[in-house]
Amino acid sequence: MEGPIRMTVTRAASAQTPQSHPYVGMWVTEDGHVRHNLLPNGRYDEARGSRESAYRGRYRVTGDHIDYWDDTGFTADGTFIDGVLHHGGMVLYRRE
């Protein structure tokens, strides 16, 4: 009888390599109520008011266009214009 079979599980390369896209980071409405954190792994975390992580999901940036796929199933999109994110009637600014 042969020895036990050993399996090695590895993560996909895309999960290990952070994005270096210039839009990765925190985007905030002028009043600070809505905050989009575009994470380097292609996920986002959106806070609204005192509600942290109100929405979470994945995103993809193509040129100056961003598509969102929320974990609950809805989709949304936006456009970066002159360093400002326009999304769902909101205007979000880059927070350093």
N, C-alpha and C positions, 0 to 999 in steps of 0.2 A: 504494500500500500504506500502511495506517495504521501508526502507531507501536506499540510494545509495550504490552501490557495490564499495568497496574499494579494490584496488589492490596494492600490494607492489612489486616493481621490485628490485631484488638484483643481484649483479654481481656474476659471477661464482667464486668459490674459487680460481681457478688458476690465475684469473686476480687480485686477492687481495693479493696473497702470492708471494713475490719476490723470484726468484730463488737464491739459494746460491751456484750455480755451480762455480767452480774456473775459468772457461773460460769467465764468464761475465765481461765486461769492454771494454776498448779501445785497439784495435790492429792496428798497423801502419807499413807501409812499411819503409824500412831504410831511404829513401829520404823524408818521410812524405807526399808523394803525395796522397796515398790511406789510408783512416782511417775508420776502421770498429768499430762501437760502438755496442757491443752486450749488449742489455738492459736486465735487470733482469725480464722483463715481457714476454720474448720470442720473442721480436721484435729486429730488427737491423736498424741502420741508417748509411749509407756509404757516406763519403765525398770523393771527388776527386779534388785535387788541390784547387782552390778557390771556387769550387762549393760544398757548404754544402748540405747535404741531397740529393745527386745525385741519390741514390737508397735507398729505404726503403722496409721493408718486415718483414717476420717472419723467425725464424730459430729454429732448433732442434739439440741438441748435443746428440749423442749416443756413449758412450765411448770416443774415440778420433776423431770421425767423426762428421762433421757439415754439415747439409743440409740447404740451403737457398731457400725461396720462395718469390721472389720479388713481390711487389704490382702490377707491370705491367704485370706479368705473367711468366717471365722466372725463371728457377731454376738453382741452382749451388750447389757445395759442396766443401768441403775441409777436411784437416786432420791436427790435432795437433800432431806434432812430437817434442819431447824433449822441450816442452814449446814454440814452434814456430808454427804459423798457415800457412799452405801451401794451397793456394786457387787460382785457375785460373791462374797458372803460376807465381803467386806472393808469396812473403814471407813476412809475417806480424809478428811483434814483440809486445809483451805485453807492453803497456805504463802504468805506475803506476800513 
